[in-house]
Amino acid sequence: MIFLLFFGMLGCKSTQPSDLAGTWVATDQSRKGWPPEFQKAEAKIIVNPDGTFVASELPEELHPVPPYEMKPRMRLDSGRGTWKLTSWEGAQHLQLEFPDLPPMDGNSHSSYGLPLIVSRGWSILSMYYSLGDPDEVRRVTFEKK
């Protein structure tokens, strides 16, 4: 009984901000759900202990802009900003804030937030976000390198 309780407590350990510092790279498995032209994207996030980050070529699905577009467009986001570890809906999130990312129309710059769900398995920590509709289960999953 004590043995099972011990392993149950290990699985419930919450992630600390210091656990997230380092270089995170998209997994090969998650790349399979990306459009062919994006599968070789760098898709990397460097999370610094001081609360800043640098992101390179993160795939993003843009919502169609009526009346001309019927299907979503995609782009690769790169930039830098600040991050924080937050919790809501029973999960921990790494919230990235890009202060100067070009919007969909490309004509101006604005602040943009990207929450990644932090997932702790038995032995590894990973993060992911949904690419497009979360019901389609296309994820961009990152592992620490």
The first five atom37 places (N, CA, C, CB, O) and aatype in JSON, in Angstrom:
{
  "aatype": [12, 9, 13, 10, 10, 13, 13, 7, 12, 10, 7, 4, 11, 15, 16, 5, 14, 15, 3, 10, 0, 7, 16, 17, 19, 0, 16, 3, 5, 15, 1, 11, 7, 17, 14, 14, 6, 13, 5, 11, 0, 6, 0, 11, 9, 9, 19, 2, 14, 3, 7, 16, 13, 19, 0, 15, 6, 10, 14, 6, 6, 10, 8, 14, 19, 14, 14, 18, 6, 12, 11, 14, 1, 12, 1, 10, 3, 15, 7, 1, 7, 16, 17, 11, 10, 16, 15, 17, 6, 7, 0, 5, 8, 10, 5, 10, 6, 13, 14, 3, 10, 14, 14, 12, 3, 7, 2, 15, 8, 15, 15, 18, 7, 10, 14, 10, 9, 19, 15, 1, 7, 17, 15, 9, 10, 15, 12, 18, 18, 15, 10, 7, 3, 14, 3, 6, 19, 1, 1, 19, 16, 13, 6, 11, 11],
  "atom_mask": [
    [1, 1, 1, 1, 1],
    [1, 1, 1, 1, 1],
    [1, 1, 1, 1, 1],
    [1, 1, 1, 1, 1],
    [1, 1, 1, 1, 1],
    [1, 1, 1, 1, 1],
    [1, 1, 1, 1, 1],
    [1, 1, 1, 0, 1],
    [1, 1, 1, 1, 1],
    [1, 1, 1, 1, 1],
    [1, 1, 1, 0, 1],
    [1, 1, 1, 1, 1],
    [1, 1, 1, 1, 1],
    [1, 1, 1, 1, 1],
    [1, 1, 1, 1, 1],
    [1, 1, 1, 1, 1],
    [1, 1, 1, 1, 1],
    [1, 1, 1, 1, 1],
    [1, 1, 1, 1, 1],
    [1, 1, 1, 1, 1],
    [1, 1, 1, 1, 1],
    [1, 1, 1, 0, 1],
    [1, 1, 1, 1, 1],
    [1, 1, 1, 1, 1],
    [1, 1, 1, 1, 1],
    [1, 1, 1, 1, 1],
    [1, 1, 1, 1, 1],
    [1, 1, 1, 1, 1],
    [1, 1, 1, 1, 1],
    [1, 1, 1, 1, 1],
    [1, 1, 1, 1, 1],
    [1, 1, 1, 1, 1],
    [1, 1, 1, 0, 1],
    [1, 1, 1, 1, 1],
    [1, 1, 1, 1, 1],
    [1, 1, 1, 1, 1],
    [1, 1, 1, 1, 1],
    [1, 1, 1, 1, 1],
    [1, 1, 1, 1, 1],
    [1, 1, 1, 1, 1],
    [1, 1, 1, 1, 1],
    [1, 1, 1, 1, 1],
    [1, 1, 1, 1, 1],
    [1, 1, 1, 1, 1],
    [1, 1, 1, 1, 1],
    [1, 1, 1, 1, 1],
    [1, 1, 1, 1, 1],
    [1, 1, 1, 1, 1],
    [1, 1, 1, 1, 1],
    [1, 1, 1, 1, 1],
    [1, 1, 1, 0, 1],
    [1, 1, 1, 1, 1],
    [1, 1, 1, 1, 1],
    [1, 1, 1, 1, 1],
    [1, 1, 1, 1, 1],
    [1, 1, 1, 1, 1],
    [1, 1, 1, 1, 1],
    [1, 1, 1, 1, 1],
    [1, 1, 1, 1, 1],
    [1, 1, 1, 1, 1],
    [1, 1, 1, 1, 1],
    [1, 1, 1, 1, 1],
    [1, 1, 1, 1, 1],
    [1, 1, 1, 1, 1],
    [1, 1, 1, 1, 1],
    [1, 1, 1, 1, 1],
    [1, 1, 1, 1, 1],
    [1, 1, 1, 1, 1],
    [1, 1, 1, 1, 1],
    [1, 1, 1, 1, 1],
    [1, 1, 1, 1, 1],
    [1, 1, 1, 1, 1],
    [1, 1, 1, 1, 1],
    [1, 1, 1, 1, 1],
    [1, 1, 1, 1, 1],
    [1, 1, 1, 1, 1],
    [1, 1, 1, 1, 1],
    [1, 1, 1, 1, 1],
    [1, 1, 1, 0, 1],
    [1, 1, 1, 1, 1],
    [1, 1, 1, 0, 1],
    [1, 1, 1, 1, 1],
    [1, 1, 1, 1, 1],
    [1, 1, 1, 1, 1],
    [1, 1, 1, 1, 1],
    [1, 1, 1, 1, 1],
    [1, 1, 1, 1, 1],
    [1, 1, 1, 1, 1],
    [1, 1, 1, 1, 1],
    [1, 1, 1, 0, 1],
    [1, 1, 1, 1, 1],
    [1, 1, 1, 1, 1],
    [1, 1, 1, 1, 1],
    [1, 1, 1, 1, 1],
    [1, 1, 1, 1, 1],
    [1, 1, 1, 1, 1],
    [1, 1, 1, 1, 1],
    [1, 1, 1, 1, 1],
    [1, 1, 1, 1, 1],
    [1, 1, 1, 1, 1],
    [1, 1, 1, 1, 1],
    [1, 1, 1, 1, 1],
    [1, 1, 1, 1, 1],
    [1, 1, 1, 1, 1],
    [1, 1, 1, 1, 1],
    [1, 1, 1, 0, 1],
    [1, 1, 1, 1, 1],
    [1, 1, 1, 1, 1],
    [1, 1, 1, 1, 1],
    [1, 1, 1, 1, 1],
    [1, 1, 1, 1, 1],
    [1, 1, 1, 1, 1],
    [1, 1, 1, 0, 1],
    [1, 1, 1, 1, 1],
    [1, 1, 1, 1, 1],
    [1, 1, 1, 1, 1],
    [1, 1, 1, 1, 1],
    [1, 1, 1, 1, 1],
    [1, 1, 1, 1, 1],
    [1, 1, 1, 1, 1],
    [1, 1, 1, 0, 1],
    [1, 1, 1, 1, 1],
    [1, 1, 1, 1, 1],
    [1, 1, 1, 1, 1],
    [1, 1, 1, 1, 1],
    [1, 1, 1, 1, 1],
    [1, 1, 1, 1, 1],
    [1, 1, 1, 1, 1],
    [1, 1, 1, 1, 1],
    [1, 1, 1, 1, 1],
    [1, 1, 1, 1, 1],
    [1, 1, 1, 0, 1],
    [1, 1, 1, 1, 1],
    [1, 1, 1, 1, 1],
    [1, 1, 1, 1, 1],
    [1, 1, 1, 1, 1],
    [1, 1, 1, 1, 1],
    [1, 1, 1, 1, 1],
    [1, 1, 1, 1, 1],
    [1, 1, 1, 1, 1],
    [1, 1, 1, 1, 1],
    [1, 1, 1, 1, 1],
    [1, 1, 1, 1, 1],
    [1, 1, 1, 1, 1],
    [1, 1, 1, 1, 1]
  ],
  "atom_positions": [
    [[0.82, -1.18, 0.0], [0.0, 0.0, 0.0], [0.87, 1.25, 0.0], [-0.94, 0.0, 1.2], [0.62, 2.17, -0.79]],
    [[1.87, 1.31, 0.86], [2.76, 2.47, 0.92], [3.51, 2.62, -0.4], [3.76, 2.33, 2.09], [3.74, 3.74, -0.85]],
    [[3.89, 1.52, -1.01], [4.59, 1.52, -2.29], [3.73, 2.2, -3.36], [4.94, 0.08, -2.72], [4.23, 3.04, -4.11]],
    [[2.45, 1.85, -3.44], [1.55, 2.45, -4.42], [1.32, 3.93, -4.13], [0.21, 1.71, -4.43], [1.25, 4.73, -5.06]],
    [[1.21, 4.29, -2.88], [1.03, 5.69, -2.5], [2.25, 6.52, -2.91], [0.79, 5.81, -0.98], [2.1, 7.65, -3.39]],
    [[3.45, 5.96, -2.72], [4.69, 6.64, -3.1], [4.7, 6.93, -4.59], [5.91, 5.81, -2.7], [4.99, 8.05, -4.99]],
    [[4.39, 5.94, -5.43], [4.39, 6.14, -6.88], [3.25, 7.05, -7.32], [4.29, 4.8, -7.6], [3.39, 7.75, -8.32]],
    [[2.16, 7.05, -6.62], [1.06, 7.97, -6.92], [1.47, 9.41, -6.67], [0.0, 0.0, 0.0], [1.1, 10.31, -7.44]],
    [[2.24, 9.65, -5.61], [2.71, 11.0, -5.31], [3.7, 11.47, -6.37], [3.35, 11.05, -3.92], [3.71, 12.65, -6.72]],
    [[4.53, 10.57, -6.9], [5.46, 10.95, -7.95], [4.73, 11.44, -9.19], [6.37, 9.77, -8.3], [5.15, 12.4, -9.82]],
    [[3.65, 10.79, -9.54], [2.88, 11.16, -10.71], [2.15, 12.48, -10.55], [0.0, 0.0, 0.0], [1.78, 13.1, -11.55]],
    [[1.93, 12.94, -9.33], [1.19, 14.17, -9.07], [2.09, 15.38, -8.88], [0.32, 13.99, -7.85], [1.59, 16.48, -8.65]],
    [[3.39, 15.21, -8.97], [4.32, 16.31, -8.76], [4.05, 17.41, -9.77], [5.78, 15.83, -8.86], [3.96, 17.15, -10.97]],
    [[3.91, 18.63, -9.28], [3.68, 19.74, -10.2], [5.02, 20.25, -10.74], [2.91, 20.89, -9.5], [6.06, 20.11, -10.11]],
    [[4.95, 20.82, -11.91], [6.13, 21.36, -12.57], [6.48, 22.7, -11.95], [5.89, 21.49, -14.08], [5.6, 23.51, -11.65]],
    [[7.75, 22.93, -11.76], [8.25, 24.2, -11.24], [8.84, 25.01, -12.4], [9.32, 23.96, -10.12], [9.28, 24.42, -13.38]],
    [[8.86, 26.33, -12.3], [9.43, 27.14, -13.38], [10.85, 26.71, -13.75], [9.44, 28.59, -12.98], [11.21, 26.75, -14.93]],
    [[11.66, 26.31, -12.78], [13.04, 25.89, -13.08], [13.08, 24.63, -13.94], [13.8, 25.64, -11.78], [14.07, 24.4, -14.64]],
    [[12.01, 23.8, -13.9], [11.96, 22.6, -14.73], [11.83, 22.93, -16.22], [10.79, 21.72, -14.3], [12.17, 22.11, -17.06]],
    [[11.35, 24.12, -16.53], [11.07, 24.49, -17.92], [12.24, 25.17, -18.61], [9.89, 25.39, -17.97], [12.26, 25.25, -19.83]],
    [[13.21, 25.65, -17.85], [14.36, 26.32, -18.46], [15.15, 25.33, -19.31], [15.28, 26.94, -17.37], [15.41, 24.2, -18.9]],
    [[15.52, 25.77, -20.51], [16.29, 24.93, -21.42], [15.77, 25.03, -22.84], [0.0, 0.0, 0.0], [14.94, 25.88, -23.15]],
    [[16.27, 24.16, -23.69], [15.9, 24.15, -25.11], [14.88, 23.05, -25.37], [17.14, 23.96, -26.0], [15.11, 21.89, -25.02]],
    [[13.76, 23.42, -25.98], [12.67, 22.51, -26.31], [12.53, 22.41, -27.82], [11.33, 22.98, -25.66], [12.48, 23.43, -28.51]],
    [[12.47, 21.19, -28.34], [12.41, 20.96, -29.78], [11.19, 20.1, -30.1], [13.71, 20.28, -30.28], [10.86, 19.18, -29.35]],
    [[10.53, 20.41, -31.21], [9.35, 19.64, -31.63], [9.75, 18.2, -31.93], [8.69, 20.28, -32.87], [10.81, 17.94, -32.51]],
    [[8.9, 17.27, -31.53], [9.18, 15.85, -31.75], [8.93, 15.47, -33.21], [8.32, 14.98, -30.82], [8.12, 16.1, -33.9]],
    [[9.63, 14.45, -33.67], [9.42, 13.95, -35.03], [8.0, 13.43, -35.19], [10.44, 12.83, -35.35], [7.41, 13.58, -36.26]],
    [[7.45, 12.82, -34.16], [6.09, 12.27, -34.23], [5.06, 13.38, -34.49], [5.75, 11.53, -32.92], [4.14, 13.2, -35.29]],
    [[5.21, 14.52, -33.83], [4.23, 15.59, -34.03], [4.36, 16.23, -35.41], [4.38, 16.66, -32.96], [3.37, 16.76, -35.93]],
    [[5.54, 16.19, -36.01], [5.75, 16.76, -37.34], [4.92, 16.06, -38.41], [7.23, 16.69, -37.71], [4.6, 16.65, -39.44]],
    [[4.58, 14.82, -38.17], [3.83, 14.05, -39.17], [2.46, 14.65, -39.46], [3.66, 12.61, -38.7], [1.91, 14.43, -40.55]],
    [[1.89, 15.41, -38.52], [0.59, 16.03, -38.72], [0.66, 17.42, -39.33], [0.0, 0.0, 0.0], [-0.37, 18.06, -39.53]],
    [[1.86, 17.9, -39.62], [2.04, 19.23, -40.17], [1.96, 19.19, -41.68], [3.38, 19.83, -39.71], [2.2, 18.13, -42.27]],
    [[1.65, 20.29, -42.32], [1.7, 20.33, -43.79], [3.12, 20.02, -44.27], [1.24, 21.73, -44.32], [4.08, 20.35, -43.58]],
    [[3.27, 19.39, -45.43], [4.6, 18.99, -45.92], [5.62, 20.13, -45.96], [4.46, 18.4, -47.3], [6.8, 19.92, -45.67]],
    [[5.19, 21.33, -46.32], [6.14, 22.44, -46.42], [6.65, 22.92, -45.06], [5.49, 23.61, -47.14], [7.61, 23.69, -45.01]],
    [[6.04, 22.47, -43.96], [6.47, 22.88, -42.62], [7.2, 21.77, -41.86], [5.28, 23.34, -41.83], [7.71, 22.02, -40.77]],
    [[7.26, 20.58, -42.4], [7.81, 19.45, -41.64], [9.3, 19.59, -41.34], [7.59, 18.18, -42.4], [9.8, 18.92, -40.44]],
    [[10.0, 20.42, -42.05], [11.43, 20.62, -41.78], [11.69, 21.91, -40.99], [12.21, 20.67, -43.1], [12.84, 22.31, -40.82]],
    [[10.64, 22.54, -40.5], [10.79, 23.76, -39.7], [11.57, 23.45, -38.43], [9.41, 24.36, -39.35], [11.5, 22.35, -37.89]],
    [[12.32, 24.44, -37.96], [13.13, 24.25, -36.75], [12.27, 23.95, -35.53], [13.97, 25.49, -36.48], [12.6, 23.05, -34.76]],
    [[11.17, 24.66, -35.34], [10.24, 24.45, -34.23], [10.96, 24.24, -32.91], [9.34, 23.25, -34.53], [11.01, 23.14, -32.37]],
    [[11.52, 25.33, -32.4], [12.34, 25.27, -31.19], [11.98, 26.45, -30.29], [13.86, 25.29, -31.54], [11.7, 27.55, -30.77]],
    [[11.99, 26.2, -28.98], [11.77, 27.23, -27.98], [12.91, 27.15, -26.96], [10.37, 27.08, -27.28], [13.16, 26.09, -26.38]],
    [[13.59, 28.27, -26.76], [14.6, 28.35, -25.71], [13.98, 29.13, -24.56], [15.93, 29.05, -26.22], [13.69, 30.32, -24.68]],
    [[13.77, 28.43, -23.44], [13.15, 29.01, -22.25], [14.27, 29.38, -21.28], [12.12, 28.02, -21.6], [14.98, 28.52, -20.77]],
    [[14.42, 30.67, -21.03], [15.48, 31.15, -20.14], [14.96, 31.27, -18.71], [16.01, 32.53, -20.64], [13.79, 31.59, -18.49]],
    [[15.83, 31.01, -17.72], [15.41, 31.09, -16.31], [14.96, 32.48, -15.88], [16.54, 30.64, -15.43], [14.26, 32.61, -14.87]],
    [[15.34, 33.52, -16.62], [14.99, 34.89, -16.24], [13.59, 35.3, -16.69], [16.0, 35.84, -16.8], [13.22, 36.47, -16.54]],
    [[12.8, 34.36, -17.24], [11.44, 34.67, -17.66], [11.31, 35.12, -19.1], [0.0, 0.0, 0.0], [10.24, 35.59, -19.51]],
    [[12.38, 34.99, -19.88], [12.33, 35.32, -21.3], [12.45, 34.05, -22.13], [13.46, 36.33, -21.67], [12.85, 33.0, -21.62]],
    [[12.09, 34.14, -23.41], [12.22, 33.01, -24.31], [12.55, 33.51, -25.71], [10.93, 32.16, -24.33], [12.37, 34.68, -26.03]],
    [[13.06, 32.58, -26.54], [13.26, 32.81, -27.96], [12.64, 31.62, -28.67], [14.8, 32.97, -28.33], [12.96, 30.47, -28.36]],
    [[11.74, 31.89, -29.61], [11.07, 30.82, -30.36], [11.45, 30.91, -31.83], [9.52, 30.91, -30.19], [11.6, 32.0, -32.38]],
    [[11.6, 29.76, -32.46], [11.96, 29.7, -33.88], [11.02, 28.77, -34.62], [13.42, 29.22, -34.05], [10.88, 27.6, -34.28]],
    [[10.36, 29.32, -35.64], [9.56, 28.56, -36.6], [8.51, 27.65, -35.95], [10.47, 27.74, -37.46], [8.48, 26.44, -36.2]],
    [[7.65, 28.23, -35.12], [6.55, 27.47, -34.52], [5.37, 27.5, -35.48], [6.15, 28.06, -33.12], [4.91, 28.58, -35.85]],
    [[4.86, 26.34, -35.91], [3.72, 26.34, -36.82], [2.46, 26.86, -36.16], [3.48, 24.94, -37.36], [2.18, 26.56, -34.99]],
    [[1.7, 27.65, -36.91], [0.44, 28.19, -36.42], [-0.57, 28.15, -37.56], [0.62, 29.64, -35.88], [-0.26, 28.51, -38.7]],
    [[-1.77, 27.71, -37.24], [-2.85, 27.75, -38.21], [-3.63, 29.04, -38.01], [-3.79, 26.5, -38.07], [-4.08, 29.33, -36.9]],
    [[-3.77, 29.81, -39.08], [-4.49, 31.08, -39.03], [-5.92, 30.86, -39.48], [-3.8, 32.16, -39.91], [-6.17, 30.13, -40.44]],
    [[-6.84, 31.48, -38.8], [-8.25, 31.34, -39.17], [-8.5, 32.05, -40.5], [-9.17, 31.91, -38.07], [-7.91, 33.09, -40.76]],
    [[-9.37, 31.49, -41.33], [-9.69, 32.14, -42.6], [-10.31, 33.52, -42.39], [-10.64, 31.26, -43.41], [-11.04, 33.75, -41.42]],
    [[-10.02, 34.41, -43.3], [-10.58, 35.76, -43.24], [-11.61, 35.88, -44.35], [-9.45, 36.85, -43.39], [-11.26, 35.98, -45.53]],
    [[-12.91, 35.87, -43.98], [-13.96, 35.99, -44.99], [-13.91, 37.37, -45.64], [-15.35, 35.73, -44.37], [-13.44, 38.3, -44.99]],
    [[-14.34, 37.56, -46.82], [-15.05, 36.62, -47.68], [-14.15, 35.9, -48.67], [-16.12, 37.35, -48.43], [-14.63, 35.07, -49.44]],
    [[-12.84, 36.2, -48.65], [-11.95, 35.66, -49.69], [-11.39, 34.29, -49.39], [-10.83, 36.6, -49.92], [-11.19, 33.49, -50.3]],
    [[-11.13, 34.01, -48.13], [-10.51, 32.74, -47.77], [-11.55, 31.76, -47.26], [-9.42, 32.94, -46.72], [-12.44, 32.12, -46.49]],
    [[-11.43, 30.54, -47.7], [-12.36, 29.5, -47.26], [-11.7, 28.51, -46.3], [-12.91, 28.75, -48.47], [-12.38, 27.93, -45.45]],
    [[-10.4, 28.32, -46.42], [-9.73, 27.38, -45.53], [-8.6, 28.07, -44.8], [-9.2, 26.16, -46.33], [-8.11, 29.11, -45.25]],
    [[-8.19, 27.51, -43.66], [-7.14, 28.14, -42.85], [-5.82, 28.21, -43.61], [-6.96, 27.36, -41.54], [-5.5, 27.36, -44.44]],
    [[-5.05, 29.25, -43.31], [-3.68, 29.38, -43.79], [-2.76, 28.99, -42.65], [-3.37, 30.83, -44.3], [-3.18, 28.91, -41.49]],
    [[-1.51, 28.76, -42.97], [-0.52, 28.42, -41.94], [0.67, 29.36, -42.09], [-0.08, 26.93, -42.04], [0.95, 29.87, -43.17]],
    [[1.35, 29.55, -40.97], [2.59, 30.32, -40.99], [3.51, 29.76, -39.9], [2.32, 31.84, -40.78], [3.08, 28.99, -39.05]],
    [[4.77, 30.18, -39.96], [5.74, 29.83, -38.93], [6.03, 31.08, -38.11], [7.05, 29.24, -39.56], [6.41, 32.12, -38.67]],
    [[5.86, 30.99, -36.81], [6.09, 32.12, -35.91], [7.48, 32.03, -35.3], [5.01, 32.18, -34.81], [7.88, 30.97, -34.81]],
    [[8.2, 33.14, -35.32], [9.5, 33.26, -34.66], [9.51, 34.58, -33.91], [10.69, 33.18, -35.69], [8.92, 35.56, -34.36]],
    [[10.18, 34.59, -32.79], [10.27, 35.83, -32.03], [10.75, 35.58, -30.62], [0.0, 0.0, 0.0], [11.19, 34.48, -30.28]],
    [[10.67, 36.6, -29.84], [11.1, 36.52, -28.44], [10.08, 37.23, -27.58], [12.5, 37.13, -28.25], [9.26, 38.01, -28.07]],
    [[10.15, 36.95, -26.28], [9.22, 37.58, -25.38], [9.42, 37.09, -23.96], [0.0, 0.0, 0.0], [10.53, 36.72, -23.57]],
    [[8.33, 37.09, -23.2], [8.38, 36.64, -21.8], [7.47, 35.43, -21.63], [7.96, 37.79, -20.84], [6.55, 35.21, -22.41]],
    [[7.75, 34.66, -20.6], [6.95, 33.47, -20.3], [6.63, 33.44, -18.81], [7.68, 32.18, -20.73], [7.3, 34.04, -17.98]],
    [[5.55, 32.69, -18.51], [5.22, 32.41, -17.12], [4.52, 31.05, -17.06], [4.32, 33.53, -16.5], [3.92, 30.6, -18.04]],
    [[4.61, 30.42, -15.92], [3.95, 29.14, -15.68], [2.62, 29.44, -15.0], [4.83, 28.17, -14.8], [2.59, 30.08, -13.95]],
    [[1.52, 28.98, -15.61], [0.19, 29.24, -15.07], [-0.57, 27.92, -14.95], [-0.59, 30.23, -15.97], [-0.13, 26.89, -15.47]],
    [[-1.7, 27.96, -14.27], [-2.55, 26.78, -14.14], [-3.99, 27.18, -14.38], [-2.39, 26.1, -12.75], [-4.45, 28.19, -13.84]],
    [[-4.71, 26.41, -15.17], [-6.15, 26.55, -15.32], [-6.69, 25.29, -15.94], [-6.5, 27.8, -16.17], [-5.98, 24.55, -16.62]],
    [[-7.98, 25.05, -15.71], [-8.68, 23.85, -16.18], [-7.94, 22.57, -15.84], [-8.89, 23.94, -17.69], [-7.91, 21.63, -16.63]],
    [[-7.34, 22.53, -14.65], [-6.69, 21.33, -14.17], [-5.36, 21.0, -14.81], [0.0, 0.0, 0.0], [-4.86, 19.88, -14.64]],
    [[-4.76, 21.93, -15.54], [-3.48, 21.67, -16.2], [-2.54, 22.86, -16.02], [-3.69, 21.36, -17.71], [-2.99, 24.0, -15.85]],
    [[-1.25, 22.58, -16.06], [-0.26, 23.65, -16.03], [0.05, 24.05, -17.46], [1.03, 23.2, -15.27], [0.07, 23.22, -18.37]],
    [[0.31, 25.35, -17.66], [0.58, 25.88, -18.99], [1.83, 26.76, -18.95], [-0.62, 26.67, -19.52], [2.04, 27.52, -18.0]],
    [[2.65, 26.65, -19.99], [3.71, 27.6, -20.22], [3.11, 28.65, -21.14], [5.01, 26.93, -20.84], [2.83, 28.38, -22.31]],
    [[2.9, 29.85, -20.62], [2.28, 30.94, -21.38], [3.39, 31.79, -21.99], [1.34, 31.8, -20.48], [4.13, 32.47, -21.28]],
    [[3.49, 31.75, -23.33], [4.46, 32.57, -24.04], [3.77, 33.85, -24.48], [5.05, 31.81, -25.26], [2.67, 33.8, -25.03]],
    [[4.4, 34.98, -24.25], [3.86, 36.27, -24.69], [4.85, 36.89, -25.68], [3.61, 37.24, -23.48], [5.95, 37.31, -25.31]],
    [[4.43, 36.94, -26.94], [5.21, 37.59, -28.0], [4.74, 39.04, -28.06], [5.03, 36.85, -29.4], [3.59, 39.28, -28.45]],
    [[5.55, 40.02, -27.69], [5.06, 41.4, -27.68], [4.97, 42.04, -29.07], [5.95, 42.23, -26.83], [4.3, 43.07, -29.22]],
    [[5.62, 41.46, -30.07], [5.7, 42.15, -31.36], [5.63, 41.17, -32.53], [6.97, 42.96, -31.44], [6.48, 41.22, -33.42]],
    [[4.64, 40.31, -32.55], [4.48, 39.32, -33.62], [3.53, 39.88, -34.68], [3.94, 37.97, -33.06], [2.49, 40.42, -34.34]],
    [[3.88, 39.74, -35.97], [2.98, 40.25, -37.0], [1.64, 39.51, -36.97], [3.62, 40.1, -38.38], [1.61, 38.29, -36.84]],
    [[0.53, 40.25, -37.09], [-0.77, 39.59, -37.13], [-1.03, 38.95, -38.48], [-1.88, 40.59, -36.8], [-0.17, 39.0, -39.37]],
    [[-2.2, 38.36, -38.63], [-2.54, 37.64, -39.86], [-2.38, 38.47, -41.11], [-3.94, 37.13, -39.78], [-1.92, 37.97, -42.14]],
    [[-2.76, 39.76, -41.05], [-2.71, 40.57, -42.26], [-1.31, 41.06, -42.59], [-3.64, 41.74, -42.12], [-1.07, 41.57, -43.68]],
    [[-0.36, 40.91, -41.63], [1.02, 41.29, -41.86], [1.26, 42.79, -41.93], [0.0, 0.0, 0.0], [2.39, 43.2, -42.22]],
    [[0.26, 43.62, -41.69], [0.4, 45.06, -41.82], [0.85, 45.78, -40.57], [-0.88, 45.64, -42.26], [1.28, 46.93, -40.64]],
    [[0.75, 45.16, -39.44], [1.13, 45.81, -38.19], [1.66, 44.76, -37.23], [-0.08, 46.58, -37.57], [1.76, 43.58, -37.59]],
    [[1.99, 45.17, -36.04], [2.47, 44.24, -35.01], [1.58, 44.37, -33.79], [3.96, 44.52, -34.65], [1.04, 45.44, -33.51]],
    [[1.44, 43.26, -33.07], [0.65, 43.29, -31.85], [1.12, 42.19, -30.92], [-0.86, 43.13, -32.16], [1.88, 41.31, -31.31]],
    [[0.67, 42.26, -29.69], [1.02, 41.25, -28.7], [0.25, 39.96, -29.01], [0.7, 41.75, -27.26], [-0.9, 40.0, -29.46]],
    [[0.88, 38.83, -28.76], [0.28, 37.54, -29.07], [0.68, 36.55, -27.98], [0.72, 37.03, -30.47], [1.86, 36.47, -27.62]],
    [[-0.27, 35.8, -27.46], [0.01, 34.81, -26.44], [-0.19, 33.4, -26.96], [0.0, 0.0, 0.0], [-1.13, 33.14, -27.72]],
    [[0.68, 32.5, -26.56], [0.58, 31.09, -26.95], [0.72, 30.24, -25.71], [1.66, 30.72, -28.02], [1.81, 30.18, -25.13]],
    [[-0.36, 29.55, -25.27], [-0.23, 28.66, -24.11], [0.12, 27.24, -24.56], [-1.54, 28.65, -23.3], [-0.52, 26.69, -25.46]],
    [[1.13, 26.67, -23.94], [1.49, 25.28, -24.16], [1.12, 24.49, -22.91], [3.02, 25.14, -24.49], [1.43, 24.91, -21.8]],
    [[0.47, 23.37, -23.09], [0.12, 22.53, -21.95], [1.36, 21.75, -21.53], [-1.06, 21.56, -22.3], [2.03, 21.12, -22.35]],
    [[1.65, 21.79, -20.24], [2.81, 21.08, -19.69], [2.32, 19.71, -19.23], [3.47, 21.87, -18.51], [1.38, 19.6, -18.45]],
    [[2.98, 18.67, -19.73], [2.59, 17.3, -19.41], [3.76, 16.58, -18.76], [2.12, 16.55, -20.68], [4.86, 16.52, -19.32]],
    [[3.52, 16.03, -17.58], [4.56, 15.29, -16.88], [4.18, 13.82, -16.84], [4.78, 15.85, -15.43], [3.19, 13.43, -16.23]],
    [[4.99, 13.01, -17.53], [4.8, 11.56, -17.48], [5.61, 10.99, -16.34], [0.0, 0.0, 0.0], [6.07, 11.73, -15.47]],
    [[5.78, 9.67, -16.33], [6.55, 9.03, -15.25], [7.98, 9.51, -15.22], [6.52, 7.52, -15.41], [8.55, 9.72, -14.15]],
    [[8.57, 9.69, -16.41], [9.99, 10.06, -16.4], [10.32, 11.26, -17.27], [10.8, 8.9, -16.86], [11.44, 11.77, -17.2]],
    [[9.39, 11.74, -18.09], [9.71, 12.87, -18.95], [8.7, 13.99, -18.82], [9.79, 12.41, -20.4], [7.55, 13.79, -18.43]],
    [[9.16, 15.15, -19.15], [8.34, 16.35, -19.18], [8.21, 16.75, -20.64], [8.96, 17.51, -18.31], [9.21, 16.78, -21.36]],
    [[7.01, 17.05, -21.08], [6.81, 17.53, -22.45], [5.81, 18.67, -22.41], [6.31, 16.38, -23.37], [5.14, 18.91, -21.41]],
    [[5.73, 19.38, -23.54], [4.78, 20.48, -23.69], [4.16, 20.37, -25.07], [5.47, 21.88, -23.48], [4.79, 19.87, -26.0]],
    [[2.93, 20.84, -25.19], [2.29, 20.82, -26.51], [1.22, 21.88, -26.63], [1.7, 19.44, -26.78], [0.71, 22.4, -25.63]],
    [[0.89, 22.2, -27.88], [-0.26, 23.04, -28.18], [-0.95, 22.44, -29.39], [0.16, 24.53, -28.44], [-0.35, 21.68, -30.16]],
    [[-2.21, 22.77, -29.56], [-2.99, 22.24, -30.68], [-2.72, 23.07, -31.92], [-4.49, 22.22, -30.36], [-2.63, 24.3, -31.87]],
    [[-2.61, 22.38, -33.03], [-2.45, 23.03, -34.32], [-3.83, 23.07, -34.96], [-1.4, 22.29, -35.23], [-4.31, 22.07, -35.48]],
    [[-4.45, 24.24, -34.92], [-5.81, 24.36, -35.44], [-6.83, 23.91, -34.41], [0.0, 0.0, 0.0], [-6.68, 24.19, -33.22]],
    [[-7.86, 23.23, -34.86], [-8.96, 22.78, -34.02], [-8.49, 21.7, -33.04], [-10.12, 22.24, -34.89], [-8.01, 20.66, -33.48]],
    [[-8.61, 21.93, -31.71], [-8.17, 20.92, -30.74], [-8.88, 19.58, -30.89], [-8.37, 21.44, -29.35], [-8.33, 18.54, -30.51]],
    [[-10.1, 19.57, -31.45], [-10.82, 18.31, -31.64], [-10.18, 17.43, -32.71], [-12.26, 18.6, -32.01], [-10.43, 16.22, -32.74]],
    [[-9.36, 18.02, -33.58], [-8.68, 17.24, -34.62], [-7.44, 16.54, -34.08], [-8.3, 18.14, -35.79], [-6.87, 15.7, -34.77]],
    [[-7.02, 16.86, -32.89], [-5.88, 16.27, -32.19], [-4.6, 16.32, -33.02], [-6.2, 14.82, -31.82], [-3.86, 15.34, -33.1]],
    [[-4.36, 17.47, -33.64], [-3.06, 17.71, -34.29], [-2.27, 18.57, -33.31], [-3.22, 18.42, -35.72], [-2.58, 19.74, -33.11]],
    [[-1.25, 17.98, -32.72], [-0.48, 18.66, -31.69], [0.93, 18.98, -32.18], [-0.43, 17.81, -30.43], [1.52, 18.26, -32.99]],
    [[1.45, 20.07, -31.65], [2.86, 20.4, -31.78], [3.44, 20.08, -30.41], [3.11, 21.94, -32.23], [3.22, 20.82, -29.45]],
    [[4.18, 18.99, -30.32], [4.71, 18.48, -29.05], [6.21, 18.75, -28.97], [4.42, 16.96, -28.89], [6.94, 18.53, -29.93]],
    [[6.65, 19.23, -27.82], [8.05, 19.56, -27.6], [8.63, 18.7, -26.48], [8.21, 21.07, -27.26], [7.96, 18.39, -25.49]],
    [[9.89, 18.32, -26.68], [10.67, 17.63, -25.64], [11.91, 18.45, -25.36], [11.05, 16.17, -26.08], [12.45, 19.12, -26.24]],
    [[12.35, 18.37, -24.13], [13.55, 19.11, -23.72], [14.79, 18.37, -24.21], [13.6, 19.28, -22.16], [14.9, 17.16, -24.08]],
    [[15.69, 19.13, -24.78], [16.95, 18.54, -25.3], [18.12, 18.96, -24.46], [17.19, 18.95, -26.76], [19.25, 18.57, -24.73]]
  ]
}
